[in-house]
Amino acid sequence: MEIRSHLDVRSEVARAVERGRPVVALESTVIAHGMPWPLNWQTATAAEAVIRDEGAVPATIAVWHGKPTIGLSTAELETLAQSEGVFKASRRDLGIAVSQGLTAATTVAATMFLAYHAGIPLFATGGIGGAHRETSPWDISADLTELARTPVAVVCAGAKSILDIPRTLEILETQGVPVVGYGTSRFPAFYVHTSDEPVTARVDTPQQAAALLQAHWDLGGAGIVLAQPLADKVALQPEAFWNALTTAEKQAVGGGVRGKELTPFLLSRLADITEGQTLKANHALILSNAKLAAEVACALAGRG
């Protein structure tokens, strides 16, 4: 049986996909685990509005009462944003969420997988996961594996700043995943404007990005990272951020936090330590990435 038959692809999204209109997928982990209420709700609805303003259709993805759902309604977004203890589903967890009838927020890996099977090649998020730093060297995100096998473009602000970015980029290179900078030749670092690590290639317009994506997929490529830096005016200063991260990591080690709980723990502690600066940055970069993803989706649709 086709995977598509297990999905609840909402009518607006399904019609857009069938007609070749631009669609942008959005993840739900940032809503349930990445930000507090009401900022998570405000960010989710603002990201969808930005995508619509650019002429594309937003499709926020989650598992809703056991059904992988492509295109949550406004009411469902609000419910998810206010709910506590929502299951966090990476790709490995989708069968668990479905069989147990859970409502689950999908990570980058799970969202990529579901978006692809719904016929959506563009996905906007904050930052991808990757290899954690020396505090958890064996903690490597499933996002990297999914990028190696699923032909979806992930528009982001690079990898989360809490990660070992050089190791993350080495893994992506080994897996054959292009890392493309949008308007930059250096890999962005989420809360921090740049990591100073080189990207695979650079593009400067949505049309250039669409051409690169199409060529990559025409040649049998899988996932691709399209990364644009956070604006300087909202990015954190590197020294202040690294000091805050060191403090948060020590607290995680002291509390025995690891596995899929580590990232949300670190993000929460960083928000406290920086007095909300990381939350403001996260909100800004999600909207910026949603806008870029919509622009590229429109350019890609125009190539069909």
Secondary structure, DSSP 8 states (H G I E B T S, - for coil): --GGGG-EE-HHHHHHHHTT--EEEE-SHIIIIIS-TTHHHHHHHHHHHHHHHTT-EEEEEEEETTEEEES--HHHHHHHHH-SS-EEE-GGGHHHHHHTT--EEE-HHHHHHHHHHTT--EEE-S-B--BB-TTSTT-B-HHHHHHHHS--EEEESBB-TTB-HHHHHHHHHHTT--EEEES-SB--BTTBS--S-B-SEEE-SHHHHHHHHHHHHHTT---EEEE----TTTS--HHHHHHHHHHHHHHHHHTT--GGGHHHHHHHHHHHHTTTHHHHHHHHHHHHHHHHHHHHHHHHHHT-
